[in-house]
Amino acid sequence: MLSRFAVSLLLFGTLLAADEPNKFKLATPEGWGGESIELPPGFAPDMKIKGWEHIRFAPGMMKSTSDTFFSYAFVFELTPKPELTEAVIKDEFLKYYRGLYKAVLNGKLPDVDPSEFMLELQQVKIDKTPASDEKTADLPTLYTGTLDWVEPFATKKPQKLNLEIRTWAKNDRNYIFACVSPQARDSAIWKQLHAIRDDYLKK
């Protein structure tokens, strides 16, 4: 049975077309769910990025008492424009989460204005020297961050999400990979999220 999260993607996004190139599939651990939608999604049409989103969400994604509640990994496979600056990432993520919040609640909004949602990012220094055939500009950019928003599916209460975001460019495409969870970064769920990410990055 589809979770409410997956149902929402079906309602507000466009599912992956059969002929859409999907060379770099995300791993799907046992018990995890997954969807692919076209970007920008129907719930956030004001987003400027274009491409596809592939998602893997934990078994406890919609269970507020689970230690994997609202924990998931996703990758955006995008056109080369716009350039993925920190400002662009913050703006696009906020549009995404604000739009998702409004679409899921469908007008039945709690006493919280989604314009008050806040995303804080901190760039992580990469201790790596480019290889002889690798330009500094081609290295990934890494961020950690937190999103303060209202979780609209199960609790409809304020939630702080921890994020780890990696952006890079390859073969005339831009990529954003994000691991997301309200759990502390030393929790077991992060090992699973990192495993999905690391498997994707090998391809």
N, C-alpha and C positions, 0 to 999 in steps of 0.2 A: 504494500500500500504506500502511496506517495505521502511524504510528509507535507505539512502545510507550507514549508519552504519551497519544496518542489512544485506544489500546486501553484504557488504564487509565480514561480518562474514560467510555468505553463500559461498562466493567465496574462502575465505582463511582459513576457519576453518571447522571442522567436526561437524555437528549438533548432538545434543544429540541423542544417539541410544535409541530405545524403551525399551531395557532391561537394560539400565544403571540405577543403583540405584540412586534415587533422592528423598531421604526421607525428606530432609529439603528444600522444595521449597521456593523461594523468593516470597514475596507478590508482586502483580502487581496492583498498584493504577490505578484508571480509567484514561485512556488516555495514560498510559505508555506502552512502548514496552519491549520486552524481547527476549533473545536468550540463548542457551546453546551450547558451543563448547568444543571439546576435547583439552587438553593441552599436549604438546606444540602446538600452532596453526600453520597453514600452513604459516602464514606471519612472524613467529618468530621461526623457527625450531631449533635454537640454544639455546632456553631456556632449562634449566635442570629440571625444575619442571614438574611433570606429574599428570594428573587428569582431572578435568572438571571445566569449568568456566560457571557460571550462571549470567546473566546480566539483569538489569532493567534500561532502559534509559527514561529520562523525555520527555514529549511531544514536548518540544522545542529543543531537542537534536541537530538537524541539522539546526535550524533557528538562524542565527547569531544575529538577533535583539531581540531574546527572552530572558527573564530573567532566563530561564532554559537551555540556550544554553550549550551544551556539559556537561550536568550534569547527572550523572548516578551512580548506585551502582552495585557492583559485588562481588561475592564470588568465590574463588578458593578452590575446594575440592580436596585435593592432597594426594599422597602417603607419607609415613612417612619420606622419604629421598628425597632431602637433608634437613637438619635442617634449619629452617627458621631464620637464623641470620639476623641482619640488613644489613650486606654486601650482603648476598644472595638476600634479598628483593630488594635492590637497583639495583643490577645487573640484576635480572630477570625483574623488571619493565622497566628498560631502554631498554633491549632487546625487550620487548613487544611493547613499544611505538615507538622505532626506526623502528622496523619491520613493524608496522602498517602504519607509515608515508610513508615508501618506497613503500609498497604494494599498498596503496590507490592512490598515485601519479603515480605509474607505470612508473617510469623513467622521468616523467616531473617534476623534482625537482626544487623548488625555490633555490635561492642562499644561502642555508643553509645546512651545513653538519650535518646529524643526530647524528654524534659522538659528536657534541657540545651540545646536549640536556643534561640538568642537573637536577638531582633529589636530593633534600635536605630533610633529615628526622631528626626529633627530637623525641626522646623517651619520652613518657609521664609517669610520676610516677603514680603508682596505689596505692591509699590509701585504702588498703584492707588487712586484716589478713586472711590467709588461714583457711578454716573450718577444723574441726578435721580430716576429711577424704580427705582433699585436700592438695596436695603438692605445695610448692612455685613454683616449675617448671611447674605446671599445670596451673598457672594463665596466662591470656592473656597478650600479649605484645602490647602496644599501641604506635602509632606514629602519629604525624602530619607532614606535609611536603608540598613542592611545587615542581612542575615539570615545567621547562621551556623548551618548545618545539615549533614546528610549527604545528598548527592545519591543517590537510590536506584535510578535507572534504568540508567545506563551505567557509572558508576565505583564507586558505593557508598563514596565517600570524602568527607571533609569538604569543604565548599564555602562560599565567601562570595559571596552574591548582593547586588548593588547594586540598590536599588529607588528609583523616583521615583513618588510616590503623590499623586493629586489627589482630593479629595472635594468634593461639592457637592450641593445639593438643587434640584430643579426639577419642577414639575407634580406635586406630591405623591409624589415618588420621591426616594430617596437614591442617589447614584452614587459609586463608587470606580473610578478608572482607575489602573492600575499598569503601569509599564514595568520589566522585570526582566532583568538580565544579570550574569554574573560579570565581564564585560569592564569596563575603566575607562570612565568617563563621556565621555571624549573619543574613544572608539573609534567606528568607522564604524557599528556596529550601532545605536548610540543615535540616529543620524539617522533610521534606518528606524523605530525604535520611536516616536520623536517624531512622525514623519509620520503613522503610524497613529493616534496619540492626537489630533493636531491636526485630522486629517480628521474624526474622531468628534465633536470639540468644536464643529465648525462646524454640526452637524446639529441 
